[in-house]
Amino acid sequence: MFDFSAWLADNLISGVQKGLFAREYAAVKVVDYMLKGALTPAQAEQIASATEPPAPVAEEVPDEAIEP
């Protein structure tokens, strides 16, 4: 049988990861679908963690590149 809520969660995650829509748009849709009973709070957490932007990586500057 078709699991609509799992399909919905997978597609919201995929859409954000592929850049088809913004993470903020997905967050609004998640709340909308939760209010309609189509997503559970656990699925909302799954979507939020899967679409979390990567932490910025600090670039190391070699010592010789720093001029006194």
RAFEN-V628174 format. One line per field, one symbol per residue. ss: DSSP state (H for helix, E for strand, - for the rest). phi: phi as a letter, one per 40 degrees, with the letter a starting at -180 (. if undefined). psi: psi as a letter, one per 30 degrees, with the letter a starting at -180 (. if undefined). Layout:
ss: ???
phi: ???
psi: ???
This chain:
ss: ---HHHHHHHHHHHHHH-----HHHHHHHHHHHHH-----HHHHHHHHHH------------HHH---
phi: .cbdccccccccccccccgcacdccccccccdccccgcbcdcccccccccbcccccbcccbcdccccc
psi: kkjeeeeeeeeeeeeeefgflleeeeeeeeeeeeffgfkleeeeeeeeefgkkkkkkkkkkkeffjk.
